[in-house]
Amino acid sequence: MRVVLTVGRYFRRHFGSRVRKIPISLQGFTCPNIDGSVAKGGCIYCENESFSPSLIKISKASPVKMNFSLTHNPLLPKQLEQLKEQFAWHSNFHNEKFGIGKYLVYFQSYTNTYAPFDTLKALYDCALGLPNVVGLSIGTRIDCVGDELLDLLGSYVKLGKEIWLEYGIQSVYNKTLEITNRGHGIEGAQELFSKTRQHGIKVCAHIIYGLPGEDESMMLHTLDSVIAWGIDGIKIHPMYVIAGTRLAQMFRAGEYTPIKLETFSDLIVQSLKKIPPSVVVQRISAGAHDETLLAPKWCFDKNIQMRYIRDKLREEGIEY
Ligand code: SF4
């Protein structure tokens, strides 16, 4: 039986104990694909609160935007307060309930490198100074990471911190990125992965199976491509439709057919056979457990989803 290097196994191997990623969502953060800098309306599937609804409740984050023309970010004190508050809540919970005592601060919602440099540095410095924090994981886009930021993150690596950049790639096909209103093409992604890793920063690629206009060979080609570029981790999501998005309109108009669970599971089996054993497989499922989920319905219950996928994997001699 081949045992996949999940994030839990990786942390235990690397740190000698369990480590919990603490998701953080801060007021004022947005995305250049939402605020009109590169496009308007965001990716056609984006309804960002669906990624982290509990965080929004905890932080009471509102859509107040930072003004990037200012050198002084007036929201920074509030953001630092929210960071500490959310970290304290989650770390206490995981410590009391599961006895976990080490944490990676995960800047998750929107684009977490899209802010004035001083703001990013203040937030990352603060996060790394919180009790028992061993590193950061930062979700972003390939058009929002520059040399100054890589140098900063690389300086944390030199201090012994574990730093991950989680790049939303989704597909390597520019046609798909255009259909999904991604706001950037795939050019430069390979070089960015390489440059990121040269700084000692770990790269996690996010890809999606079931994007509009893609067949299975295209999905697997995206996987093959990011593996060839060089990655340390990967997250594979099924595409699901959330109410209020452009994808929901396409779905209701019969212009989009969601991926079936059987197809997704078969793709995951094929994918795990391709992914090198040293790459951390951070996620192979996704969904929304509330009424905002329109389709596919199998994305409603993550446990049922994972049970089905795990059974398929075991039939192929793979333990996830
Ligand atoms: S890049 Fe992320 S946050 Fe920005 S619009 Fe797309 S899904 Fe939403």
Residues whose N, C-alpha, C, O or C-beta is under 5 A from the ligand:
A	BS01	SF4	C31 N33 I34 G42 C43 C46 Y110 T111
